[in-house]
Amino acid sequence: MVDQRAVVTAGTGGIGLETAKGLAARGFAVTVVGRDPGRGARAVERIGAVATGGEPRFLAADLASLDQVRALAATLAAEGPLDLLVNNVGAMFPEPTRTADGIEATFAVNHLSPYLLTELLLEQLRAAAPSRIVNVSSAAIGLAKRVFDQVEPPGGYYGFHWYGRAKLANLAWTLDLAERLRGTGVAVFAADPGGAATAMTDGTMNDPRIVSPGLRLLWPLVRRKFERSTAGPAAEAARPSLAAATDPGLDGRTGLLIGPGAEPVPAYRGSTDPRTVADVLRLSRALAPLEGAVHGTRPSSGRDPQDRA
Ligand SMILES: NC(=O)c1ccc[n+]([C@@H]2O[C@H](COP(=O)([O-])OP(=O)(O)OC[C@H]3O[C@@H](n4cnc5c(N)ncnc54)[C@H](OP(=O)(O)O)[C@@H]3O)[C@@H](O)[C@H]2O)c1
């Protein structure tokens, strides 16, 4: 039997590495993507130690660069059908940051990069159907400003809020994509890891500049909440992604958010708001054009019955 092929972005450390290990232990031939070849080599060794199927490997790409996302997609597309794509990459920036493309980095890394990689690989995912797409989300969506008429929201820069807004954009596109691909055999899930002590949370969550001035007044409380929610092991936080990727109980289902308990939970408020969806799609298409990309057959509905929040 041919090994099932899986790709995990930002799979050389943190939650992504644990996700990659879990997939390799379940028999997937896993490709992990990251920037640093040394970390990549060490990750491949650790994944290989638990693999029960095909050999793991590392591909280098800085997913903050849309050109590198396109190059990665081209490499993966040339290899044929893809059974599983886990868009795990995410980042929060204490200071306003721009990518080499000149795009606000939070939006680029957390939303545009997974958007572009996935849309460019739809043909390969459809060829492997039944296949799955998993996009890693965050409860930070709860603090997101729901304004998407431009890349950067009005008001000051607060890293945690902008991160939540980029994750909201990503979830809105994720649920819309699930509708678009309904009936094709490509299931689309979002996974909320809860929290974990990782490179992303180490240090950044101690910096009061990441929240708005209103929340800064409550900083000792907010900081304690952040500390508690990001204290756990990455292996635990990988459970929702692994469930979204492999749980047979999800066979035939799509368009679900898998919560920190590794079970479906209601999508966050606003993620299926038709205006949010339309604005996010417009921004995404403008910033990361999809010339030549293959699209699903069904028009999106912009509606999700589980959005009860
Ligand atoms: N940790 C939490 O508490 C938490 C909570 C909610 C949601 N999440 C979400 O969970 C996902 C994983 O988070 P994490 O905490 O495990 O993150 P992390 O510790 O920052 O992840 C480390 C991995 O990300 C890779 N990476 C970072 N920036 C990259 C880039 N520009 N291009 C390619 N690879 C990049 C690193 O590889 P290199 O350094 O080699 O590039 C490494 O493989 C993210 O989507 C995050 O938003 C995390």
The ligand as a Gaussian input file, in Angstrom:
#p B3LYP/6-31G(d) Opt

LIG

0 1
 N        1.264000      27.969000      21.643000
 C        0.029000      28.347000      21.953000
 O       -0.310000      28.588000      23.127000
 C       -1.011000      28.502000      20.866000
 C       -2.324000      28.852000      21.239000
 C       -3.289000      28.978000      20.257000
 C       -2.944000      28.757000      18.929000
 N       -1.664000      28.440000      18.587000
 C       -1.359000      28.213000      17.165000
 O       -0.752000      26.939000      17.043000
 C        0.156000      26.929000      15.929000
 C        1.518000      26.441000      16.390000
 O        1.947000      27.302000      17.431000
 P        3.278000      27.073000      18.259000
 O        3.064000      27.745000      19.563000
 O        3.699000      25.652000      18.206000
 O        4.289000      27.982000      17.384000
 P        5.871000      28.011000      17.394000
 O        6.410000      27.505000      18.654000
 O        6.284000      29.407000      16.986000
 O        6.210000      27.034000      16.204000
 C        7.519000      26.762000      15.897000
 C        7.551000      26.276000      14.464000
 O        7.134000      27.320000      13.590000
 C        8.068000      27.422000      12.533000
 N        7.947000      28.753000      11.953000
 C        7.788000      29.918000      12.606000
 N        7.706000      30.942000      11.725000
 C        7.807000      30.391000      10.488000
 C        7.810000      30.922000       9.173000
 N        7.716000      32.229000       8.943000
 N        7.937000      30.064000       8.134000
 C        8.069000      28.737000       8.357000
 N        8.059000      28.181000       9.574000
 C        7.951000      29.006000      10.629000
 C        9.370000      27.106000      13.232000
 O       10.377000      26.743000      12.345000
 P       11.672000      27.658000      12.095000
 O       11.943000      28.438000      13.305000
 O       12.754000      26.733000      11.662000
 O       11.254000      28.511000      10.958000
 C        8.942000      25.891000      14.040000
 O        8.816000      24.758000      13.205000
 C        0.146000      28.370000      15.393000
 O       -0.759000      28.467000      14.328000
 C       -0.350000      29.175000      16.569000
 O       -0.951000      30.388000      16.153000
 C       -0.692000      28.308000      19.529000

